[in-house]
Amino acid sequence: MTTRAWSSRTIPGRRELLGFATVGLLAYAVDLALFTCLRGPAGLGPLTAKALSFVAACSVAYAGNALGTYRTTRTRGLRPYAAFFLVNLAGAAVQLLCLAVSHYGLGLTSQRADTVSGAVIGMALATILRFWGTRTWVFRAEGRVGSWTG
């Protein structure tokens, strides 16, 4: 029987997790603030406002992760940003899926149920997906096996 030795290459370190979480909170704040401004004073429709705030938040999150959390991995060009955007789009789809299953599939239609399914459960699952995708496909470190799960 062999025992696999866990190292900082396979399990994310505290600095990585805290950095990712901090950048995520900042991006969330940008998303919320910009959406509120675009929807309110700017008078844009909800989908346009959300699309613009999402792109801005993705840009802030990418910059924060590239310059902070994953600053030791060298990523250049448009490919890493495109991969990051796609990972975040997948995270948004997870949140919407959780909301749709709860609201339409399970018939839990109250505002509280929508908030719990979309903003709590959906956000938690989406954050796990975003962390894994960002670490695996966007900011791969040399020597790391690309995934902290295996």
Backbone as CSV, one residue per row, in Angstrom:
resi,resn,N_x,N_y,N_z,CA_x,CA_y,CA_z,C_x,C_y,C_z
1,MET,0.844,-1.172,0.000,0.000,0.000,0.000,0.890,1.236,0.000
2,THR,0.659,2.107,-0.948,1.451,3.324,-1.015,0.618,4.494,-0.524
3,THR,1.282,5.395,0.112,0.632,6.600,0.602,1.070,7.761,-0.264
4,ARG,0.114,8.487,-0.735,0.435,9.641,-1.571,0.770,10.827,-0.682
5,ALA,1.896,11.419,-0.919,2.311,12.579,-0.137,1.667,13.833,-0.721
6,TRP,0.985,14.543,0.131,0.368,15.796,-0.301,1.380,16.913,-0.150
7,SER,1.424,17.772,-1.118,2.350,18.892,-1.066,1.624,20.160,-1.461
8,SER,2.333,21.264,-1.401,1.727,22.548,-1.776,1.379,22.581,-3.263
9,ARG,1.900,21.624,-4.018,1.568,21.570,-5.437,0.176,21.000,-5.678
10,THR,-0.298,20.149,-4.785,-1.591,19.505,-5.003,-2.697,20.091,-4.143
11,ILE,-2.377,20.598,-2.985,-3.389,21.191,-2.120,-3.142,22.694,-2.084
12,PRO,-4.197,23.473,-2.307,-4.008,24.917,-2.298,-3.571,25.412,-0.917
13,GLY,-2.673,26.357,-0.915,-2.198,26.932,0.332,-3.143,27.998,0.852
14,ARG,-2.939,28.369,2.076,-3.763,29.398,2.711,-3.701,30.717,1.935
15,ARG,-2.492,31.089,1.495,-2.338,32.338,0.750,-3.148,32.303,-0.537
16,GLU,-3.130,31.159,-1.217,-3.878,31.030,-2.461,-5.382,31.129,-2.210
17,LEU,-5.873,30.412,-1.215,-7.307,30.448,-0.911,-7.755,31.828,-0.462
18,LEU,-6.981,32.458,0.429,-7.346,33.791,0.907,-7.264,34.828,-0.211
19,GLY,-6.248,34.710,-1.041,-6.114,35.633,-2.172,-7.280,35.503,-3.136
20,PHE,-7.630,34.257,-3.466,-8.746,34.017,-4.374,-10.051,34.552,-3.774
21,ALA,-10.267,34.315,-2.495,-11.486,34.787,-1.824,-11.540,36.312,-1.767
22,THR,-10.419,36.934,-1.464,-10.378,38.397,-1.381,-10.660,39.028,-2.740
23,VAL,-10.021,38.513,-3.761,-10.251,39.016,-5.119,-11.713,38.790,-5.521
24,GLY,-12.249,37.625,-5.166,-13.649,37.331,-5.469,-14.612,38.292,-4.795
25,LEU,-14.341,38.633,-3.537,-15.194,39.596,-2.830,-15.124,40.980,-3.479
26,LEU,-13.926,41.380,-3.886,-13.771,42.666,-4.570,-14.536,42.667,-5.891
27,ALA,-14.412,41.585,-6.645,-15.127,41.482,-7.924,-16.646,41.488,-7.700
28,TYR,-17.086,40.814,-6.661,-18.515,40.807,-6.323,-19.002,42.218,-6.011
29,ALA,-18.202,42.963,-5.254,-18.565,44.346,-4.917,-18.646,45.206,-6.175
30,VAL,-17.706,45.026,-7.091,-17.729,45.766,-8.359,-18.980,45.402,-9.155
31,ASP,-19.280,44.116,-9.236,-20.459,43.640,-9.956,-21.730,44.260,-9.383
32,LEU,-21.877,44.181,-8.078,-23.081,44.698,-7.425,-23.201,46.215,-7.573
33,ALA,-22.120,46.937,-7.322,-22.150,48.398,-7.410,-22.428,48.872,-8.837
34,LEU,-21.743,48.268,-9.792,-21.939,48.688,-11.182,-23.335,48.325,-11.673
35,PHE,-23.804,47.135,-11.330,-25.160,46.741,-11.717,-26.182,47.717,-11.146
36,THR,-26.020,48.066,-9.877,-26.948,48.993,-9.229,-26.939,50.357,-9.915
37,CYS,-25.755,50.849,-10.248,-25.650,52.153,-10.928,-26.205,52.104,-12.347
38,LEU,-25.874,51.044,-13.071,-26.353,50.933,-14.449,-27.857,50.720,-14.508
39,ARG,-28.378,49.974,-13.565,-29.811,49.684,-13.526,-30.596,50.895,-13.039
40,GLY,-30.066,51.595,-12.045,-30.752,52.749,-11.451,-30.517,54.030,-12.223
41,PRO,-29.515,54.811,-11.805,-29.282,56.136,-12.411,-29.046,56.113,-13.921
42,ALA,-28.358,55.106,-14.425,-28.078,55.056,-15.864,-29.291,54.607,-16.669
43,GLY,-30.228,53.944,-16.009,-31.481,53.568,-16.654,-31.389,52.428,-17.662
44,LEU,-30.365,51.593,-17.564,-30.261,50.468,-18.490,-31.186,49.337,-18.062
45,GLY,-31.522,48.483,-19.012,-32.339,47.312,-18.713,-31.559,46.325,-17.863
46,PRO,-32.256,45.405,-17.206,-31.584,44.494,-16.283,-30.555,43.579,-16.952
47,LEU,-30.840,43.066,-18.129,-29.898,42.161,-18.784,-28.655,42.890,-19.284
48,THR,-28.850,44.067,-19.845,-27.709,44.867,-20.306,-26.842,45.275,-19.127
49,ALA,-27.486,45.738,-18.058,-26.751,46.156,-16.865,-25.976,44.986,-16.275
50,LYS,-26.609,43.820,-16.212,-25.940,42.650,-15.639,-24.797,42.173,-16.525
51,ALA,-24.984,42.180,-17.824,-23.917,41.764,-18.735,-22.695,42.668,-18.586
52,LEU,-22.916,43.981,-18.529,-21.809,44.922,-18.387,-21.124,44.794,-17.028
53,SER,-21.919,44.637,-15.969,-21.317,44.501,-14.636,-20.567,43.179,-14.508
54,PHE,-21.052,42.129,-15.165,-20.383,40.834,-15.151,-19.021,40.917,-15.833
55,VAL,-18.961,41.545,-16.995,-17.691,41.690,-17.718,-16.704,42.523,-16.902
56,ALA,-17.187,43.600,-16.287,-16.310,44.435,-15.459,-15.793,43.643,-14.258
57,ALA,-16.669,42.892,-13.605,-16.259,42.104,-12.442,-15.261,41.016,-12.846
58,CYS,-15.476,40.379,-13.999,-14.522,39.375,-14.490,-13.157,40.001,-14.735
59,SER,-13.145,41.193,-15.284,-11.885,41.887,-15.556,-11.158,42.221,-14.262
60,VAL,-11.896,42.693,-13.261,-11.306,43.000,-11.960,-10.765,41.723,-11.313
61,ALA,-11.541,40.648,-11.374,-11.113,39.381,-10.778,-9.876,38.826,-11.482
62,TYR,-9.855,38.918,-12.798,-8.686,38.425,-13.537,-7.443,39.229,-13.152
63,ALA,-7.569,40.550,-13.151,-6.428,41.400,-12.806,-5.955,41.121,-11.381
64,GLY,-6.890,40.995,-10.454,-6.528,40.717,-9.065,-5.837,39.383,-8.903
65,ASN,-6.322,38.376,-9.597,-5.686,37.063,-9.513,-4.347,37.037,-10.230
66,ALA,-4.270,37.675,-11.383,-3.014,37.687,-12.145,-1.920,38.488,-11.432
67,LEU,-2.308,39.599,-10.810,-1.319,40.456,-10.154,-1.107,40.115,-8.681
68,GLY,-2.014,39.353,-8.114,-1.926,39.031,-6.692,-1.812,37.543,-6.444
69,THR,-2.943,36.882,-6.400,-3.009,35.469,-6.014,-2.066,34.582,-6.817
70,TYR,-2.056,34.733,-8.127,-1.256,33.862,-9.001,-0.126,34.635,-9.682
71,ARG,0.434,35.594,-8.996,1.467,36.444,-9.597,2.730,35.678,-9.968
72,THR,2.953,34.517,-9.354,4.169,33.759,-9.671,4.022,32.914,-10.931
73,THR,2.800,32.746,-11.430,2.617,32.026,-12.691,2.579,33.052,-13.804
74,ARG,3.318,32.808,-14.816,3.414,33.756,-15.934,2.382,33.429,-16.997
75,THR,1.366,34.250,-17.082,0.359,34.096,-18.129,0.374,35.356,-18.977
76,ARG,0.388,35.174,-20.248,0.447,36.317,-21.164,-0.558,36.121,-22.288
77,GLY,-1.003,37.229,-22.827,-1.879,37.182,-23.980,-3.352,37.105,-23.623
78,LEU,-4.140,36.915,-24.650,-5.593,36.911,-24.517,-6.129,35.557,-24.055
79,ARG,-5.424,34.478,-24.326,-5.897,33.144,-23.979,-6.244,32.970,-22.498
80,PRO,-5.361,33.385,-21.563,-5.702,33.212,-20.150,-6.957,33.998,-19.746
81,TYR,-7.105,35.223,-20.262,-8.300,36.001,-19.929,-9.548,35.341,-20.503
82,ALA,-9.455,34.830,-21.730,-10.602,34.155,-22.340,-10.973,32.915,-21.533
83,ALA,-9.980,32.138,-21.098,-10.246,30.959,-20.276,-10.867,31.362,-18.949
84,PHE,-10.364,32.436,-18.354,-10.907,32.929,-17.087,-12.362,33.360,-17.263
85,PHE,-12.634,34.067,-18.344,-14.002,34.519,-18.623,-14.932,33.318,-18.788
86,LEU,-14.490,32.290,-19.502,-15.311,31.089,-19.700,-15.553,30.345,-18.388
87,VAL,-14.535,30.262,-17.539,-14.706,29.631,-16.228,-15.748,30.403,-15.413
88,ASN,-15.682,31.727,-15.451,-16.641,32.538,-14.711,-18.039,32.455,-15.307
89,LEU,-18.114,32.325,-16.615,-19.409,32.132,-17.272,-20.019,30.791,-16.842
90,ALA,-19.192,29.768,-16.733,-19.677,28.472,-16.249,-20.171,28.585,-14.805
91,GLY,-19.468,29.372,-13.999,-19.909,29.607,-12.624,-21.258,30.301,-12.576
92,ALA,-21.452,31.281,-13.442,-22.744,31.969,-13.508,-23.840,31.005,-13.936
93,ALA,-23.529,30.106,-14.852,-24.507,29.109,-15.294,-24.893,28.167,-14.153
94,VAL,-23.931,27.815,-13.299,-24.222,26.966,-12.132,-25.206,27.677,-11.207
95,GLN,-24.972,28.959,-10.965,-25.877,29.722,-10.108,-27.287,29.765,-10.702
96,LEU,-27.375,30.012,-11.994,-28.688,30.052,-12.645,-29.360,28.688,-12.631
97,LEU,-28.582,27.634,-12.804,-29.133,26.284,-12.770,-29.707,25.956,-11.392
98,CYS,-28.980,26.315,-10.347,-29.486,26.092,-8.984,-30.799,26.836,-8.768
99,LEU,-30.861,28.066,-9.223,-32.082,28.864,-9.095,-33.218,28.246,-9.897
100,ALA,-32.941,27.840,-11.119,-33.981,27.260,-11.979,-34.514,25.948,-11.403
101,VAL,-33.631,25.084,-10.904,-34.065,23.810,-10.328,-34.950,24.063,-9.112
102,SER,-34.526,24.970,-8.252,-35.296,25.263,-7.045,-36.642,25.905,-7.374
103,HIS,-36.599,26.938,-8.214,-37.800,27.722,-8.507,-38.803,26.960,-9.375
104,TYR,-38.315,26.428,-10.490,-39.213,25.796,-11.455,-39.355,24.284,-11.248
105,GLY,-38.268,23.623,-10.852,-38.323,22.179,-10.680,-38.930,21.745,-9.362
106,LEU,-38.518,22.408,-8.282,-39.008,22.039,-6.960,-40.199,22.873,-6.501
107,GLY,-40.501,23.939,-7.236,-41.643,24.783,-6.889,-41.426,25.672,-5.679
108,LEU,-40.162,25.900,-5.310,-39.851,26.791,-4.184,-39.733,28.209,-4.734
109,THR,-40.834,28.961,-4.699,-40.912,30.221,-5.452,-40.842,31.484,-4.596
110,SER,-40.621,31.361,-3.305,-40.538,32.565,-2.478,-39.220,33.294,-2.744
111,GLN,-39.177,34.549,-2.371,-37.945,35.325,-2.543,-36.819,34.721,-1.704
112,ARG,-37.150,34.240,-0.518,-36.145,33.615,0.343,-35.565,32.362,-0.330
113,ALA,-36.437,31.529,-0.890,-35.974,30.307,-1.561,-35.099,30.655,-2.762
114,ASP,-35.492,31.677,-3.522,-34.685,32.102,-4.670,-33.309,32.600,-4.219
115,THR,-33.283,33.338,-3.122,-32.019,33.864,-2.606,-31.119,32.727,-2.127
116,VAL,-31.693,31.788,-1.387,-30.905,30.669,-0.874,-30.371,29.815,-2.027
117,SER,-31.218,29.498,-2.983,-30.787,28.620,-4.068,-29.800,29.305,-5.010
118,GLY,-30.033,30.561,-5.347,-29.158,31.249,-6.294,-27.946,31.897,-5.669
119,ALA,-28.160,32.626,-4.569,-27.080,33.423,-3.990,-26.302,32.705,-2.889
120,VAL,-26.832,31.614,-2.358,-26.108,30.889,-1.318,-25.594,29.554,-1.867
121,ILE,-26.501,28.644,-2.173,-26.088,27.334,-2.687,-25.411,27.475,-4.048
122,GLY,-26.041,28.209,-4.943,-25.466,28.410,-6.273,-24.118,29.105,-6.218
123,MET,-24.006,30.124,-5.374,-22.737,30.847,-5.253,-21.652,29.949,-4.669
124,ALA,-21.992,29.122,-3.688,-21.000,28.218,-3.099,-20.484,27.220,-4.144
125,LEU,-21.397,26.601,-4.882,-20.988,25.645,-5.916,-20.207,26.345,-7.032
126,ALA,-20.659,27.525,-7.417,-19.978,28.276,-8.475,-18.576,28.694,-8.041
127,THR,-18.412,29.049,-6.778,-17.097,29.447,-6.275,-16.122,28.272,-6.317
128,ILE,-16.597,27.092,-5.945,-15.748,25.899,-6.031,-15.333,25.650,-7.481
129,LEU,-16.298,25.740,-8.392,-15.995,25.565,-9.816,-15.020,26.627,-10.307
130,ARG,-15.238,27.870,-9.921,-14.356,28.957,-10.362,-12.934,28.770,-9.836
131,PHE,-12.818,28.385,-8.567,-11.485,28.174,-8.002,-10.767,27.054,-8.745
132,TRP,-11.438,25.935,-8.908,-10.845,24.800,-9.604,-10.478,25.167,-11.045
133,GLY,-11.403,25.800,-11.758,-11.145,26.167,-13.148,-10.037,27.186,-13.297
134,THR,-10.011,28.161,-12.398,-8.969,29.189,-12.447,-7.601,28.566,-12.192
135,ARG,-7.555,27.705,-11.211,-6.294,27.058,-10.847,-5.850,26.042,-11.897
136,THR,-6.806,25.356,-12.512,-6.495,24.282,-13.448,-6.220,24.786,-14.859
137,TRP,-7.027,25.713,-15.354,-6.932,26.117,-16.758,-6.337,27.486,-17.005
138,VAL,-6.370,28.359,-16.016,-5.914,29.726,-16.275,-4.524,29.978,-15.732
139,PHE,-4.313,29.720,-14.458,-3.036,30.018,-13.807,-2.342,28.732,-13.377
140,ARG,-1.985,27.902,-14.334,-1.286,26.655,-14.040,0.142,26.934,-13.623
141,ALA,0.553,26.366,-12.511,1.945,26.508,-12.064,2.765,25.362,-12.639
142,GLU,4.008,25.630,-12.947,4.915,24.588,-13.420,5.017,23.504,-12.361
143,GLY,4.914,22.275,-12.773,5.075,21.168,-11.843,3.814,20.777,-11.116
144,ARG,2.802,21.616,-11.153,1.560,21.277,-10.470,0.726,20.446,-11.424
145,VAL,0.048,19.489,-10.938,-0.717,18.589,-11.773,-2.022,19.234,-12.232
146,GLY,-2.183,20.474,-12.145,-3.334,21.159,-12.703,-4.598,21.096,-11.882
147,SER,-4.709,20.177,-10.967,-5.919,20.066,-10.183,-5.573,19.746,-8.748
148,TRP,-6.237,20.344,-7.826,-6.016,20.076,-6.410,-6.822,18.883,-5.947
149,THR,-7.618,18.296,-6.846,-8.443,17.158,-6.460,-7.776,15.824,-6.738
150,GLY,-6.727,15.806,-7.481,-6.185,14.487,-7.771,-4.839,14.551,-8.274
